[in-house]
Amino acid sequence: MAKVLIEASHGTEDPSRAALAFLVAKSAKEQGHDVTIFLTLDATVLIKDGVADSVVGVGPGALKDHLKTVLEHKVPIYV
């Protein structure tokens, strides 16, 4: 399968875009791709304890659910 790098730059100020990056990462990993997430700018706050619990996007849903799956699959996250 393909190698996929997902760069996220949106944080709590735009919950839909913040959650979308992790939804895409989760979906790609579940399809068998080699996934890496790279957080920049405002997205760096998303992996602080408790922050993901309060981020819910319109459409992508709750960040905490996508983050949980990404972490279970041991997807590397670089900040």
The 8 nearest C-alpha neighbors of each residue, nearest first, counted from 0:
[[1, 32, 31, 2, 33, 30, 3, 27],
 [0, 2, 32, 33, 3, 31, 34, 27],
 [1, 3, 33, 34, 32, 4, 0, 35],
 [2, 4, 34, 33, 1, 35, 5, 32],
 [5, 3, 35, 36, 34, 6, 2, 37],
 [4, 6, 36, 37, 35, 3, 7, 20],
 [7, 5, 37, 38, 36, 4, 8, 39],
 [6, 8, 38, 9, 42, 20, 39, 37],
 [7, 9, 42, 39, 40, 41, 38, 10],
 [10, 8, 42, 17, 41, 7, 13, 16],
 [11, 9, 42, 41, 17, 12, 13, 45],
 [10, 12, 14, 13, 54, 17, 9, 45],
 [11, 13, 10, 14, 9, 41, 17, 15],
 [14, 12, 11, 15, 16, 10, 9, 17],
 [15, 13, 56, 17, 11, 54, 16, 55],
 [56, 16, 14, 18, 57, 17, 13, 19],
 [15, 17, 19, 18, 14, 13, 9, 20],
 [16, 18, 14, 9, 10, 15, 19, 20],
 [17, 19, 62, 15, 21, 20, 16, 56],
 [20, 18, 22, 16, 59, 21, 17, 15],
 [21, 19, 23, 22, 18, 17, 7, 24],
 [20, 22, 24, 23, 18, 19, 65, 25],
 [23, 21, 19, 25, 24, 20, 65, 26],
 [24, 22, 26, 20, 21, 25, 27, 19],
 [25, 23, 21, 27, 22, 26, 28, 20],
 [24, 26, 22, 28, 23, 27, 69, 21],
 [25, 27, 29, 23, 28, 24, 22, 30],
 [26, 28, 30, 24, 29, 32, 25, 23],
 [29, 27, 32, 31, 25, 30, 26, 34],
 [28, 30, 26, 31, 27, 25, 32, 24],
 [31, 29, 27, 28, 32, 26, 0, 25],
 [32, 30, 28, 29, 0, 27, 33, 1],
 [31, 33, 28, 0, 1, 27, 30, 34],
 [32, 34, 2, 3, 1, 28, 31, 35],
 [35, 33, 3, 32, 4, 2, 28, 74],
 [34, 36, 4, 75, 74, 76, 5, 3],
 [37, 35, 76, 5, 4, 6, 77, 75],
 [36, 38, 6, 77, 76, 78, 5, 7],
 [39, 37, 78, 7, 43, 42, 6, 77],
 [40, 38, 8, 42, 43, 7, 78, 41],
 [39, 41, 8, 42, 43, 38, 9, 10],
 [42, 40, 10, 9, 43, 8, 44, 39],
 [43, 41, 10, 9, 8, 44, 38, 45],
 [42, 44, 38, 41, 45, 39, 78, 40],
 [43, 45, 42, 47, 46, 41, 10, 50],
 [46, 44, 43, 42, 47, 50, 51, 10],
 [45, 47, 44, 48, 43, 51, 50, 49],
 [46, 48, 44, 45, 50, 49, 51, 43],
 [49, 47, 50, 46, 51, 45, 52, 44],
 [48, 50, 52, 51, 47, 53, 46, 45],
 [49, 51, 52, 45, 48, 47, 53, 46],
 [52, 50, 63, 54, 53, 62, 49, 45],
 [53, 51, 63, 50, 49, 54, 62, 61],
 [52, 54, 51, 50, 55, 49, 63, 62],
 [55, 53, 51, 14, 62, 52, 61, 11],
 [56, 54, 61, 60, 14, 62, 53, 57],
 [15, 55, 57, 14, 60, 59, 18, 58],
 [58, 56, 15, 59, 60, 55, 14, 61],
 [57, 59, 60, 56, 15, 19, 55, 18],
 [58, 60, 56, 19, 18, 57, 15, 22],
 [61, 59, 56, 55, 58, 57, 62, 18],
 [62, 60, 55, 63, 64, 54, 56, 18],
 [61, 63, 18, 65, 64, 51, 54, 55],
 [62, 64, 51, 66, 52, 61, 65, 67],
 [65, 63, 67, 62, 66, 61, 68, 60],
 [66, 64, 62, 68, 67, 22, 63, 21],
 [67, 65, 69, 63, 68, 64, 62, 70],
 [66, 68, 64, 70, 65, 69, 63, 71],
 [67, 69, 71, 65, 70, 66, 72, 25],
 [68, 70, 66, 72, 71, 67, 25, 74],
 [69, 71, 73, 67, 72, 68, 74, 66],
 [70, 72, 68, 73, 69, 67, 74, 66],
 [71, 73, 69, 70, 74, 68, 28, 25],
 [74, 72, 70, 71, 75, 69, 68, 76],
 [73, 75, 72, 69, 35, 70, 34, 76],
 [76, 74, 35, 73, 36, 77, 34, 70],
 [77, 75, 36, 37, 35, 74, 78, 38],
 [78, 76, 37, 38, 36, 75, 35, 39],
 [77, 38, 37, 43, 39, 76, 42, 36]]
